[in-house]
Amino acid sequence: MKYIHPVTQREYTISFSPDEYLDAPHLAMDGHGVVLTLDHDLDRYDYINNEYDELTDEDKMRMALYRKLGPSLNTWDYVYYDYIGSLQRAINEWGCTEAEAPAVVDQDYRYLRGWYQGEWHWMVITATTVVDGVEFTNSIGGYESNIEYEPDTLNEILREITHEIEHQIREKYYAGQLELAFA
């Protein structure tokens, strides 16, 4: 992808690559529902009718409302979204009303499930330009891959990434020159 800096009109080559340093969204940042890792797949486990199970009826009913996010990426475990626990968190910690909480929790679940199901991933955006045979590059990670399809957001991010390169170029070629504000 090509990007033209809006002020200098310098052309940049933009590339996108997976960000291997970020984990699942609920592990990388706060503000998500309750996510549990279990050593068994609830789809294959009869937690309601298993007479040998020591779970209380309340726990069994709560487990019946767990929503599968997907398999854990680093282990053989399974990752579930605790719907009831997340509703409580939405009301107690996120400031949602009881009426708002289900929609907010559903949205959070879809967001996390999208990551586990490979619908989106974390990515690194790299901008590169060449000035007088010298290559200048800047990379920033932690972006959602979905932003590739949001032109306004992507344009703002590219402007930020290329700003650092423009600073490097000014330092190398125009050190000591008085900087004037661009209109």
Residue pairs with C-beta under 8 A, 6 or more apart in sequence:
1 13
1 14
1 15
1 16
2 11
2 12
2 13
2 14
3 11
3 12
3 13
3 14
3 127
3 158
3 162
4 10
4 11
4 12
5 11
5 12
5 159
5 162
5 166
6 159
7 166
7 182
8 166
10 129
10 131
10 162
10 166
10 169
11 129
12 127
12 128
12 129
12 158
12 162
12 165
13 127
13 128
13 129
14 125
14 126
14 127
14 158
15 125
15 126
15 128
16 123
16 124
16 125
16 126
16 145
16 148
17 123
17 124
17 126
18 121
18 122
18 123
18 124
19 121
19 122
19 123
19 124
19 141
19 142
19 143
21 141
22 28
22 122
22 141
22 142
24 35
24 73
24 79
24 112
24 115
24 116
25 32
25 111
25 112
25 115
26 32
26 33
26 35
26 112
28 122
31 94
32 108
32 112
33 81
33 82
33 83
33 85
33 86
33 89
33 90
33 105
33 108
33 109
33 112
34 81
34 82
34 85
34 86
34 89
35 69
35 79
35 80
35 81
35 82
35 112
36 66
36 79
36 80
36 81
36 82
37 72
37 75
37 77
37 78
37 79
37 80
38 77
38 78
38 79
38 80
39 76
39 77
39 78
40 78
41 68
41 78
42 63
42 66
42 68
42 78
42 80
43 68
47 53
47 55
47 60
47 63
47 64
48 60
48 64
53 60
55 63
62 82
62 84
62 85
65 82
65 83
65 84
66 80
66 81
66 82
66 83
67 80
67 81
67 83
67 109
67 113
68 78
68 79
68 80
68 81
69 79
69 80
69 81
69 109
69 112
69 113
69 116
70 78
70 79
70 113
70 116
70 117
71 77
71 78
71 79
71 116
72 78
72 79
73 116
79 116
81 109
81 112
81 113
83 105
83 109
86 105
86 108
86 109
87 101
87 102
87 105
90 96
90 100
90 101
90 104
90 105
91 97
91 98
91 101
94 104
96 104
113 119
114 120
115 121
120 144
120 145
120 146
121 144
121 145
122 141
122 142
122 143
122 144
122 145
123 141
123 143
123 144
123 145
124 139
124 140
124 141
124 143
125 139
125 140
125 141
125 143
125 157
125 158
125 161
126 137
126 138
126 139
126 161
127 137
127 138
127 139
127 158
127 161
127 162
127 165
128 135
128 136
128 137
129 135
129 136
129 162
129 165
130 136
131 169
131 173
132 173
134 172
136 165
136 168
136 169
137 165
138 161
138 162
138 164
138 165
138 168
139 161
140 157
140 160
140 161
143 157
147 153
147 154
147 157
148 154
170 177
170 179
